[in-house]
Amino acid sequence: MASVYPSVNGEKLERFIASLPGVQNALDEVQFEIAARAEELLLQHRQEGHAQIDMVDGRIDKYVVLDDERGKKAALSIEYGRAESIVVKKAKDGSTYLDVIPASDGLFILARAANLPKKRKGKVHLD
């Protein structure tokens, strides 16, 4: 009967397998493919041109990130959408007024690029 050990040289079996060069190369390829699809989808919806797709390498995992640090910091709203909101603003003359920011649907750039289901954060699910 064979035995399966939970670790290899003191390292968890999953981490050992994930760090193998062949596995890392496969992850690099998948990361690049997802990033390329995400960039293509983002270009179809680009308005001001601030958001971008980045590839980030962790110690083991690979990430594709929607980054809007240079723009309105709206990556979450770009991906999942937002509800209508009312904001109190100040005019140049010192008076205040209400500004309505309309709702927008999410573009699900990352979800579509990775062939994942479109799901909003929280309890609401979109099909």
N, C-alpha and C positions, 0 to 999 in steps of 0.2 A: 504494500500500500504506500502511495506517495504522500509526502508531507509538504505543505505549503507554509513557508515561514513569513511572518508579517514584516520582516525587515531584511535588508541586505547590507552588510557591513555597518550596522547601526542606523541605517537610513530606511524610512518607511518604503515599502515596496512600490507604492504608487509614485512617490517622488523619484525613486531610482529609475523606474521605467520612463517617467515623463522627462527626465533629464538626459536620456539616451540621445546621441546625435541624430539618429534617424527620426525619432519622434520630434525633436526640436526642428529639424528641417521640414517635416510635414506641417508643423504648426506655423512655421515661417511662410510656407506656401499658402496655407488657408488664410492667414492674417493678411497677406498681400492681396489675395483674391477678394476678400471681404472689403478691404480698404479701397480697392479699385472700383468695385460696384458702388460703394457708399459715395465715393467722390463723384462718380457719374450721376447718381441720384441727386446729390447736393447741387451739382452744376445746373440741373434742370430747374431748380427752385431758387437759385441764388438771386437775392434782391440787392443787398448792399455789399456783398462779397467779403464779409468779415469772418464768417464761420468756415472752418476747414476740417478735414479729416486727418487725424494723426495716428501713427502706429507707435505703440508703447510696449516695450519688452519688460516684463517682470522677471523675477528670479527663475521661474519656470514657465509661467503663463505668458501669452501674447494678447495684447488688447488693441482694439480699434476704437478710437475716441472721436466724438464730435466735439470740437473745441471752438468756442466763441469768445475767448478771453479778449480778443482785440475789438470786438463789437459790443453788442448790448448784453453780453453774458446771458444769452438766451438759449443755450444749447438744449436745456431741458424742455423749453417751450417749443423749440424747433422739432424735437423728436416726438414729444407726447401731446403737444397742443396746450392751449390755455383757455380758461374761462374768461368771460367778460369781466372787467374790473373798472372801478371808478376811483380815480386818483385826485386828491386835492393838490392843485398847483398854484404857484404864485406868479402873477403877471409882473412885468417890468415896473408897473406903477405901484406895486406893493399890494394890490388887491388879490384876492384868492378866487379861484374858479374850479369847477369840477371838470375833469377830462375823462371821457369814456374811452377805454382801451377795448376794442372789440375782441370777441372770442376768435380763436383760430384753431383749426384742426391740426393735429400732429402730422408730420411728414413721415415719421417712422423710418428715417434714413438708415439707421444702423440695423433695426429689426429686419427691414426688407433686404438689406445687403447681406445679412447673415441667414436669410431664410427662416427667421424666427416669427412666431405669431405676433401680431400687433396687439399690444396690451398697454393700456394706460396705467400709470402708477396709481396705486390705491385699489379700490374695489370695482371700478368701472372697467369693463372689457369691451373693446370694439372689434367687430368682425370685418 
